Amino acid sequence: MILQLNPSMMVETPLGRGQAIFIIDYGMHQNTCWVVALEKNGIVKHFDCNDVIIATNFTYHMNMERNTNYFAERETGK
């Protein structure tokens, strides 16, 4: 099954940040495959679900733990 993400979502991958556009599910015996267009060069790559992390979204407070240094630096003015 192929699911087109509408709207797409920003994710972090081993190759950098990108926009997830599709998810491919091969069945219960395999991990899902995320199809991501990389932000830095637009190349479309396939990633195992274990390699994809939803990007931080400050508005919806998604994945805030990855950015604890951001808040510490902001408070100290560094």
N, C-alpha and C positions, 0 to 999 in steps of 0.2 A: 504494500500500500504506500502511495506517495501522498503526503499532505503538504499543500502549499500554504505557507504561513502568511496570513493576511490580517493584520499588517505583519511585516517581517519584524525580527527583533535583533537587537545588538547583542553579540556574544563575544566572549574571550576564548581564543583557541591557542594551541601551542605556536601557531604562526602569527599571532597578533589578533587584534580586534577585527571583527567583521560583522556582516549582516546575514543572519540565517534566513534563507528563503524557502527551503524545503526540508522536510524530514522524511526519510525512507525507512519503513518498518518491514523487515524481511521475515518477521515471525517471532514466535516465542523463544526460539533457540539461538537467536542472534541479537546483538545490541542494535539499537537504532542508529541510522546514519544521518548526520546533519550536513546539509549542503549549504556552504557559507561563502559569500563573496567577501574577500578580504578588503579591508578599508584602505590599506596602504597602496595596493596595486590593482585591485579589482579582479584578481584571479579567483576563480571559483574552485573550491576544494571540498572534499568529503572528509568528515571527521566522525570518529566513533563517539557515541554519547558520553563516554567517560572523559573525553578530551574537551568538552564544551561546557562553559560556565556562563550563565546569564550575566551580561555586563551590568555594572552598577547604575542604578536609576535613582537619583536623589529625590525626585518628585514622588515616586511610589515607594521609596525606602527599600528597594530591592538590592540585595547583595552588599549591604553597608559594611559588613565585617571586613571585607577586602580593602577598605579605605579608611581604616582607623587612623593611619598616619596623616591622612589628609586633614582630619579634624584637629589632631594634635598640633600640626604645623600652623593651622589657621588661628588657633587660640594663642599660640606663642608668637605669632607674627613672623615666622621663619619663611 
